[in-house]
Amino acid sequence: MKDYNYTVTERFMRYVQIDTQSDPESNTHPTTEKQKNLSSLLAEELQQIGLSDAHTDEYGYVYATIPSNTNKKIPVVCFCSHVDTAPDCSGLNVKPILHKNYNGDDIELPDDTTQIISVKDYAYLKKHIGNDIITASGLTLLGADDKSGVAIIMDFANYLVTHSEIKHGEIKILFTPDEEVGKGTAQVNRQKLNADYAYTLDGGEAGTLEDETFSADGVRITIHGVIAHPGYAKNKLVNAIKIAGEIVAALPTKEWSPETTNKRKGFVHPVAINGIAEKASIDFIVRDFETANLSKHEERLQTIAEKVLHNHPKATMEFKITEQYRNMKEVLEYHPQVVDFAREAYKRAKLKVVNEPIRGGTDGSRLSFMGLPCPNLFTGMQAIHSKHEWIGVKDMQKAVEVLVNLVQVWEKKS
Ligand SMILES: [Zn+2]
């Protein structure tokens, strides 16, 4: 299985040069029209590979089918990754650099030499000594998140189509826009996709297999003050901005926040304050691996806020909870074969399986709750959403090998 080793890199280098940054402020689907530039190219290339139903839709999704080549009845498995890059860092004019035969030194990026990818910060570099790695040039992110996933799936599709001796069931390919702004599945056509199970390719180090995400809610606290002309406001005016400030100041500082927790601990995190003296709001995100804990966090937050309000009897408060996404494990538990087969595919690729919960969400969390159980597989991406972003070519090649193994495991064990 050597003949795909070159092409995944070649694809990746091409895809990252197409600017596909999504926009959290936009209300359109896709949030940025330019994401379609990559989507259209992918649909075209899938057509060229021979997948005759490959197409992109008005929202920038790409759908394609690799027909089954076995007589066995096997569940339809989908592979999914996202075409957009994060709004956190520029994705315009990405210049990917292929560092052949990496020697283990720190890497100074040529277009901004203050940007140094150091072995001290990224110990995983050491695992790539003697192999090729890819970085950006110092002014932009690289876009390995998630164009590595895209390149891996494209290369995998090409491999299957050109190797009919590999037996597999029907396979669906899905590329989504807007994952980075939380809308990756907003317009996905579940009926058209018509798959039973899915895997996202959106993970880090080789061997990582993620079947657990946070459960997530949003909370908005709205404070209504009392407005008066500031010149004649004595004993009348109640300033909502100041009350919002008091609530934030009343939050614990040594625990219960992203900056003080890791591993399996949840948190509450203020992400925005907006307002005027009359009315102010604070937006929070609430995260925990146990969905039941979300309401405990929310009650605690509400108690803190109410205590503050107690000192301002003329002010009122609204406390609104919005469900965001849920831990995929709650779904995957009922379909253990999805993760077990992936584990087997990793082992066949001689990878040590590292099973870690994601302190965040993926498209897979939402897909899982849309009835498509969907763990997350590695691509190798590192230092994502930053100018230091990099990826080892070997990891992308391994991921292609894993997918080729995985469809065979499904064929054999279903
Ligand atoms: Zn991603």
Residues whose N, C-alpha, C, O or C-beta is under 5 A from the ligand:
A	BS01	ZN	D145 D146 D202
